[in-house]
Amino acid sequence: MINTLNQHDYSHHEERRAFSLNTPVLATERLVLRMPVHDDADELAVIANSREIAEMTARMPHPYTRADAANYIQAVHEGRVEGYVYAVTIADTGRLVGMCAVTNRPPSGDLEVGYWIGRAWWGKGYASEAAGAVVDLAFRVTGTNVIYAGSRTVNPRSRQVLVKQGFELMGLDEIDTVAAGRVAIERYRLTRENWLAGKARDG
Ligand SMILES: CC(C)(COP(=O)(O)OP(=O)(O)OC[C@H]1O[C@@H](n2cnc3c(N)ncnc32)[C@H](O)[C@@H]1OP(=O)(O)O)[C@@H](O)C(=O)NCCC(=O)NCCS
């Protein structure tokens, strides 16, 4: 019998509901990505309390208080943030260095990846390593055929992280952010085809 499944047949994926699994721990070469826990609140409040970071994200407030950190962690634990939300930690030491997530973007339900890294650890490839792991997970365990991301037009670092993952620019938009008000953003997407093609290229 001829097997009619090929790499463009995703029906087996579509039967799986997004985020039906508990958030699995992800280990990369240098990082461990795990769910944030209540004990992270103090450290999270310190490294997230940066205008430079908050103004590049849609939802982070500035200043970022311990209560903001604790409330966010609580929201994740209560399932109020639908998706996989990760504390990005250094594998060898356990040090929290940032956050990375793939979540449902209301109201469309599209999957969107987001990340930030504490200022002291920029330029070491951690955001790329974390985003790559989370993108892989999302394609592997959900039925989605596309993952979206946004980057402010004034954020070349984030643009570079996305382009390296194979994301392509869809166009420009404007969004209301908590810390910076209304800002111009570039919208990106990564299709399952392009993700698979990237995997094939990387061997
Ligand atoms: C964007 C951010 C997550 C990047 O974190 P990071 O760990 O430093 O990222 P990486 O080291 O993996 O990659 C950064 C890339 O930007 C490049 N880069 C750095 N400064 C740059 C600049 N001024 N112009 C262009 N590219 C730049 C780096 O060379 C690197 O690319 P490379 O690996 O091809 O050399 C971090 O700067 C951050 O948290 N910013 C604030 C929050 C934010 O922007 N979040 C994303 C919201 S869309």
Ligand as a Chemical Component Dictionary entry (heavy atoms), coordinates in Angstrom:
data_LIG
# 
_chem_comp.id                   LIG 
_chem_comp.type                 NON-POLYMER 
_chem_comp.pdbx_formal_charge   0 
_chem_comp.three_letter_code    LIG 
# 
loop_
_chem_comp_atom.comp_id 
_chem_comp_atom.atom_id 
_chem_comp_atom.alt_atom_id 
_chem_comp_atom.type_symbol 
_chem_comp_atom.charge 
_chem_comp_atom.model_Cartn_x 
_chem_comp_atom.model_Cartn_y 
_chem_comp_atom.model_Cartn_z 
_chem_comp_atom.pdbx_ordinal 
LIG C1  C1  C 0 16.652 40.980 22.029 1  
LIG C2  C2  C 0 17.366 40.215 23.124 2  
LIG C3  C3  C 0 16.429 39.152 23.693 3  
LIG C4  C4  C 0 18.596 39.541 22.540 4  
LIG O1  O1  O 0 19.201 38.737 23.527 5  
LIG P1  P1  P 0 20.673 38.152 23.324 6  
LIG O2  O2  O 0 20.804 36.973 24.217 7  
LIG O3  O3  O 0 21.652 39.236 23.450 8  
LIG O4  O4  O 0 20.557 37.679 21.789 9  
LIG P2  P2  P 0 21.583 36.796 20.979 10 
LIG O5  O5  O 0 22.948 36.972 21.576 11 
LIG O6  O6  O 0 21.043 35.414 20.857 12 
LIG O7  O7  O 0 21.496 37.445 19.543 13 
LIG C5  C5  C 0 21.568 38.833 19.359 14 
LIG C6  C6  C 0 21.970 39.085 17.927 15 
LIG O8  O8  O 0 21.858 40.487 17.670 16 
LIG C7  C7  C 0 23.079 40.927 17.122 17 
LIG N1  N1  N 0 23.228 42.312 17.503 18 
LIG C8  C8  C 0 23.633 42.834 18.667 19 
LIG N2  N2  N 0 23.616 44.170 18.617 20 
LIG C9  C9  C 0 23.172 44.494 17.393 21 
LIG C10 C10 C 0 22.924 45.711 16.724 22 
LIG N3  N3  N 0 23.111 46.895 17.328 23 
LIG N4  N4  N 0 22.474 45.664 15.444 24 
LIG C11 C11 C 0 22.250 44.493 14.825 25 
LIG N5  N5  N 0 22.453 43.301 15.418 26 
LIG C12 C12 C 0 22.918 43.307 16.678 27 
LIG C13 C13 C 0 24.122 40.021 17.718 28 
LIG O9  O9  O 0 25.299 40.044 16.938 29 
LIG C14 C14 C 0 23.395 38.682 17.652 30 
LIG O10 O10 O 0 23.395 38.146 16.349 31 
LIG P3  P3  P 0 24.486 37.033 15.887 32 
LIG O11 O11 O 0 24.323 35.875 16.806 33 
LIG O12 O12 O 0 24.099 36.749 14.485 34 
LIG O13 O13 O 0 25.820 37.689 16.036 35 
LIG C15 C15 C 0 17.837 41.150 24.285 36 
LIG O14 O14 O 0 18.593 42.191 23.726 37 
LIG C16 C16 C 0 16.677 41.709 25.066 38 
LIG O15 O15 O 0 16.212 41.105 26.010 39 
LIG N6  N6  N 0 16.197 42.904 24.680 40 
LIG C17 C17 C 0 15.094 43.562 25.350 41 
LIG C18 C18 C 0 13.802 42.760 25.238 42 
LIG C19 C19 C 0 13.486 42.377 23.818 43 
LIG O16 O16 O 0 13.847 43.065 22.888 44 
LIG N7  N7  N 0 12.786 41.263 23.653 45 
LIG C20 C20 C 0 12.330 40.849 22.349 46 
LIG C21 C21 C 0 10.993 41.454 22.100 47 
LIG S1  S1  S 0 10.509 41.207 20.417 48 
# 
loop_
_chem_comp_bond.comp_id 
_chem_comp_bond.atom_id_1 
_chem_comp_bond.atom_id_2 
_chem_comp_bond.value_order 
_chem_comp_bond.pdbx_ordinal 
LIG C1  C2  SING 1  
LIG C2  C3  SING 2  
LIG C2  C4  SING 3  
LIG C2  C15 SING 4  
LIG C4  O1  SING 5  
LIG O1  P1  SING 6  
LIG P1  O2  DOUB 7  
LIG P1  O3  SING 8  
LIG P1  O4  SING 9  
LIG O4  P2  SING 10 
LIG P2  O5  DOUB 11 
LIG P2  O6  SING 12 
LIG P2  O7  SING 13 
LIG O7  C5  SING 14 
LIG C5  C6  SING 15 
LIG C6  O8  SING 16 
LIG C6  C14 SING 17 
LIG O8  C7  SING 18 
LIG C7  N1  SING 19 
LIG C7  C13 SING 20 
LIG N1  C8  SING 21 
LIG N1  C12 SING 22 
LIG C8  N2  DOUB 23 
LIG N2  C9  SING 24 
LIG C9  C10 SING 25 
LIG C9  C12 DOUB 26 
LIG C10 N3  SING 27 
LIG C10 N4  DOUB 28 
LIG N4  C11 SING 29 
LIG C11 N5  DOUB 30 
LIG N5  C12 SING 31 
LIG C13 O9  SING 32 
LIG C13 C14 SING 33 
LIG C14 O10 SING 34 
LIG O10 P3  SING 35 
LIG P3  O11 DOUB 36 
LIG P3  O12 SING 37 
LIG P3  O13 SING 38 
LIG C15 O14 SING 39 
LIG C15 C16 SING 40 
LIG C16 O15 DOUB 41 
LIG C16 N6  SING 42 
LIG N6  C17 SING 43 
LIG C17 C18 SING 44 
LIG C18 C19 SING 45 
LIG C19 O16 DOUB 46 
LIG C19 N7  SING 47 
LIG N7  C20 SING 48 
LIG C20 C21 SING 49 
LIG C21 S1  SING 50 
# 
